[in-house]
Amino acid sequence: MKQIKQIAFSALLTISAFGAVVYTSCNKDECKDVVCQNGGTCSEGKCTCPTGYEGTNCETKSRDKFIGTYAGSEICTVGTDNYTMTIATNSDALKLTMTNLYNESYTATCNMTATDAFSFSGSSGAVTFSGTGKLVSNTLTVTYTITNAATTNSCTFTGNK
């Protein structure tokens, strides 16, 4: 009888050990070999990037694709215009510098809000402006409101690199 108990106990230990090995081999750490950069975090083997970064490992600054000069047209509540707008890097990795807003050489500092979008606000003398920009392929759309002491004008600039 004692020998049967020992055999049963040994069989139970063997099955438990086998079960533990099978269970742990099925639960792999999918993030073990994934290195997310620039503050990205890994979940289920993929990086989730913070605002301003993109790529498999969050290695690319989202703003970099915006850099360039855009020739386009602008439609405002009051008036239309054709001109170029330039977007350049800023000393902050999550910001851009936009120049020639409203075809008046106004400059705005833009903050990245998504991989393809930014927001901005600024002023020049008595003029204030704020809005958003979005890039789809090489087409930039900037929607904003500009105000001076007398009027407010809502505008949309659409331009291509």
C-alpha positions as CSV (number, residue, x, y, z in Angstrom):
1,M,0.0,0.0,0.0
2,K,2.9,2.3,0.9
3,Q,4.5,1.7,-2.5
4,I,1.2,2.6,-4.3
5,K,1.1,5.9,-2.4
6,Q,4.7,6.6,-3.4
7,I,4.0,5.9,-7.0
8,A,0.9,8.1,-7.0
9,F,2.8,10.9,-5.2
10,S,5.7,10.6,-7.8
11,A,3.2,10.6,-10.7
12,L,1.4,13.7,-9.2
13,L,4.8,15.5,-8.9
14,T,5.7,14.7,-12.4
15,I,2.4,15.9,-13.8
16,S,2.7,19.1,-11.7
17,A,6.2,19.8,-12.9
18,F,5.2,19.2,-16.5
19,G,2.2,21.4,-16.2
20,A,4.3,24.2,-14.7
21,V,6.8,24.0,-17.6
22,V,4.0,24.0,-20.2
23,Y,2.2,27.0,-18.5
24,T,5.3,29.2,-18.3
25,S,6.4,28.4,-21.8
26,C,3.1,29.6,-23.1
27,N,3.3,33.0,-21.3
28,K,6.2,34.6,-23.1
29,D,7.2,38.2,-22.4
30,E,6.4,39.7,-25.8
31,C,8.2,42.9,-24.8
32,K,11.4,41.2,-23.7
33,D,13.4,42.1,-26.8
34,V,11.5,45.3,-27.7
35,V,13.2,48.6,-27.0
36,C,10.9,51.6,-27.2
37,Q,12.7,55.0,-27.5
38,N,11.8,58.5,-26.5
39,G,9.5,57.5,-23.6
40,G,7.5,54.9,-25.6
41,T,6.1,51.9,-23.7
42,C,5.8,48.3,-24.8
43,S,2.5,46.4,-24.7
44,E,2.0,43.0,-26.3
45,G,5.3,43.3,-28.3
46,K,4.5,46.7,-29.8
47,C,5.6,50.2,-28.8
48,T,3.0,52.9,-27.9
49,C,4.7,56.2,-28.7
50,P,4.2,59.5,-26.8
51,T,2.9,62.5,-28.7
52,G,5.5,63.8,-31.1
53,Y,7.1,60.4,-31.9
54,E,6.3,57.6,-34.2
55,G,7.9,54.5,-35.8
56,T,8.2,50.9,-34.8
57,N,10.3,51.8,-31.8
58,C,9.2,55.5,-31.4
59,E,12.5,56.5,-33.1
60,T,11.2,59.2,-35.4
61,K,10.1,62.7,-34.5
62,S,6.6,63.3,-36.0
63,R,7.4,66.9,-36.7
64,D,10.2,66.1,-39.2
65,K,7.7,65.3,-42.0
66,F,6.2,68.8,-41.7
67,I,9.5,70.6,-42.4
68,G,9.4,72.5,-45.7
69,T,7.8,75.3,-47.7
70,Y,4.2,75.0,-48.8
71,A,2.8,76.9,-51.7
72,G,-1.0,77.2,-51.5
73,S,-4.1,79.2,-51.3
74,E,-6.1,80.6,-48.4
75,I,-9.8,81.2,-48.1
76,C,-10.9,83.5,-45.2
77,T,-14.2,84.8,-44.1
78,V,-13.0,88.1,-45.5
79,G,-10.8,87.6,-48.6
80,T,-8.6,85.0,-50.3
81,D,-4.9,84.9,-51.1
82,N,-2.1,82.7,-52.6
83,Y,1.3,82.5,-50.9
84,T,3.9,80.3,-49.4
85,M,4.2,79.3,-45.7
86,T,7.3,77.7,-44.2
87,I,7.5,75.2,-41.4
88,A,10.9,74.7,-39.7
89,T,12.3,72.9,-36.7
90,N,12.3,74.4,-33.3
91,S,14.8,73.9,-30.4
92,D,12.2,71.8,-28.7
93,A,11.8,68.3,-30.2
94,L,8.0,68.5,-30.0
95,K,7.6,71.9,-31.6
96,L,7.7,73.6,-35.0
97,T,8.1,77.2,-36.2
98,M,5.6,78.3,-38.8
99,T,6.4,81.6,-40.7
100,N,4.4,83.8,-43.1
101,L,1.0,83.0,-41.6
102,Y,-1.7,85.2,-43.2
103,N,0.9,86.2,-45.8
104,E,2.0,88.8,-43.3
105,S,5.2,87.3,-42.1
106,Y,3.5,86.3,-38.8
107,T,5.4,83.6,-36.9
108,A,3.9,81.0,-34.7
109,T,5.3,78.2,-32.5
110,C,3.4,75.0,-33.1
111,N,3.0,72.2,-30.6
112,M,2.6,68.6,-31.9
113,T,-0.8,67.1,-30.9
114,A,-0.6,63.9,-32.9
115,T,1.7,62.3,-35.5
116,D,0.0,64.4,-38.2
117,A,-1.3,67.4,-36.4
118,F,-0.3,70.5,-34.4
119,S,-1.9,73.5,-32.6
120,F,-0.5,77.0,-32.3
121,S,-1.2,80.5,-31.0
122,G,0.7,83.7,-31.1
123,S,0.6,87.4,-31.5
124,S,2.4,90.2,-33.3
125,G,1.7,93.7,-32.0
126,A,-2.1,94.1,-31.7
127,V,-2.8,91.0,-33.8
128,T,-3.4,87.6,-32.2
129,F,-3.9,84.2,-33.9
130,S,-4.6,80.6,-33.0
131,G,-5.4,77.4,-34.8
132,T,-4.5,73.9,-35.9
133,G,-2.6,72.3,-38.7
134,K,-2.8,68.8,-40.2
135,L,-0.6,67.1,-42.8
136,V,-2.0,64.4,-45.1
137,S,0.7,63.1,-47.5
138,N,2.4,66.4,-48.6
139,T,-0.7,68.6,-48.2
140,L,-0.8,70.9,-45.2
141,T,-4.1,72.4,-44.0
142,V,-3.9,75.2,-41.5
143,T,-7.2,76.4,-40.0
144,Y,-7.0,79.5,-37.8
145,T,-8.6,82.7,-36.5
146,I,-6.7,86.0,-36.6
147,T,-7.9,89.0,-34.7
148,N,-6.8,92.7,-34.6
149,A,-8.4,95.6,-32.7
150,A,-11.2,96.0,-35.4
151,T,-11.9,92.5,-36.9
152,T,-11.7,88.8,-36.6
153,N,-11.1,86.7,-39.7
154,S,-11.3,82.9,-39.9
155,C,-9.0,81.3,-42.5
156,T,-8.0,78.0,-44.0
157,F,-4.7,77.7,-45.8
158,T,-4.1,74.6,-48.0
159,G,-0.7,74.1,-49.5
160,N,1.7,71.5,-50.9
161,K,5.4,71.0,-50.6
